[in-house]
Amino acid sequence: MMKPGTLILYAAARFLMPLQLMFSFFLLFRGHDEPGGGFIAGLVAAGAFSLYLFAFGSELTRDLMRIDPRTLIGWGLLLGVVSAFPALLVGQPLLTAQWWPIPLPGGVEFKLSTPLIFDIGVYFAVIGTVMTFVVALAESEKI
């Protein structure tokens, strides 16, 4: 059975996990313009959840995630496939990038795009895959 972590690991997990998740969002939203993107952002987020798992165990990590990692894989694959088709709706070839400006308060404009939707799909798929493996390995020690 997996023994929960030490006091230092508890404190580090509670402090570092939110920072890692914020950094993963930064990497995700920056990725289609500069280095970063769904894959590396997903790895950083999975690292945050893995740190929490090592400190507090798999049951509390599953409660924190609130969604089964295998469901994340499915949603990620669905978003990746869906991002390929909007170009067909405007008469362009499959997988052509599409951009939709969304005005935000304060005069800021956010551009939603098919590459961003694809990156979010990759993000979900990577988190789901890594966490499925890590949680399964952690729970296999209980047998």
C-alpha positions in Angstrom: 0.0 0.0 0.0 1.2 3.5 -0.8 2.2 5.5 2.2 1.2 9.1 2.1 4.0 11.7 2.0 5.8 13.7 4.7 5.0 17.0 6.1 7.3 18.8 3.7 5.7 17.0 0.7 2.2 18.0 2.0 3.2 21.6 2.3 5.0 21.6 -1.1 2.0 19.9 -2.8 -0.5 22.4 -1.4 1.7 25.4 -2.5 3.1 24.1 -5.8 0.0 22.5 -7.3 -2.0 25.8 -8.0 1.2 27.4 -9.4 1.8 24.5 -11.7 -1.8 24.5 -12.9 -1.6 28.3 -13.6 1.6 27.8 -15.5 0.0 25.0 -17.5 -2.8 27.4 -18.5 -0.2 30.0 -19.5 1.6 27.4 -21.7 -1.7 26.3 -23.2 -2.9 29.7 -24.3 0.5 30.9 -25.4 1.3 27.8 -27.4 -0.2 28.4 -30.8 1.7 31.7 -31.1 5.0 30.9 -29.3 6.6 27.8 -27.8 4.2 25.8 -25.6 0.9 24.3 -26.5 -1.4 21.5 -25.4 1.2 18.8 -25.0 3.6 20.4 -22.7 0.8 22.2 -20.8 -0.9 18.8 -20.3 2.4 17.4 -19.0 2.8 20.2 -16.5 -0.8 19.9 -15.3 -0.4 16.1 -15.0 2.7 16.7 -13.0 0.7 18.9 -10.6 -1.9 16.2 -10.1 0.8 13.6 -9.7 2.5 15.6 -7.0 -0.8 15.9 -5.2 -1.3 12.1 -5.6 2.2 11.4 -4.1 1.4 13.6 -1.1 -2.3 12.7 -0.4 -3.0 9.4 -2.2 -5.1 8.4 -5.2 -8.6 8.7 -3.6 -8.1 12.4 -2.7 -6.6 13.0 -6.1 -9.6 11.5 -7.8 -11.9 13.7 -5.7 -9.8 16.8 -6.6 -9.9 16.1 -10.3 -13.7 15.5 -10.2 -13.7 13.8 -13.5 -12.3 10.4 -14.5 -9.0 10.7 -16.4 -10.4 8.3 -19.1 -13.3 10.8 -19.7 -10.7 13.5 -20.2 -9.1 11.4 -22.9 -12.4 11.1 -24.7 -13.2 14.8 -24.5 -9.7 15.6 -25.7 -10.0 13.3 -28.8 -13.4 14.8 -29.5 -12.1 18.4 -29.4 -9.2 17.4 -31.6 -11.5 15.9 -34.3 -14.0 18.7 -34.1 -11.3 21.3 -34.6 -10.7 19.9 -38.1 -14.2 20.6 -39.6 -15.1 24.4 -39.2 -13.1 25.2 -42.3 -15.5 23.0 -44.4 -18.4 25.2 -43.2 -16.8 28.2 -45.0 -15.7 26.4 -48.1 -12.0 25.9 -47.2 -10.0 22.7 -47.1 -10.2 20.4 -44.1 -7.9 21.5 -41.2 -7.5 25.1 -42.4 -7.2 27.3 -39.3 -10.2 29.5 -38.6 -10.1 32.5 -36.2 -13.1 34.2 -34.5 -12.6 37.4 -32.6 -14.4 37.7 -29.3 -14.6 41.1 -27.7 -13.9 41.2 -23.9 -14.6 44.0 -21.4 -12.1 46.7 -21.4 -11.6 46.8 -25.2 -9.6 43.6 -25.2 -10.1 41.2 -28.1 -9.6 37.4 -27.6 -9.2 35.3 -30.8 -10.8 31.8 -30.5 -9.3 29.6 -33.1 -9.3 26.0 -34.3 -5.6 25.6 -33.4 -6.6 26.6 -29.8 -9.5 24.1 -29.8 -7.1 21.4 -31.0 -4.5 22.4 -28.3 -7.2 22.2 -25.6 -8.1 18.7 -26.9 -4.4 17.7 -26.7 -4.2 19.2 -23.2 -7.2 17.1 -22.0 -5.9 13.9 -23.7 -2.4 14.2 -22.2 -3.7 14.9 -18.7 -6.1 12.0 -19.0 -3.5 9.6 -20.4 -0.8 10.4 -17.8 -3.2 10.5 -14.9 -4.8 7.2 -15.9 -1.3 5.5 -15.8 -0.2 7.2 -12.6 -3.4 6.6 -10.7 -3.5 2.9 -11.9 0.1 2.5 -10.8 -0.6 4.1 -7.4 -3.7 1.9 -6.9 -2.0 -1.3 -8.0 0.1 -1.1 -4.8 -3.0 -1.6 -2.7 -3.7 -5.1 -4.1 
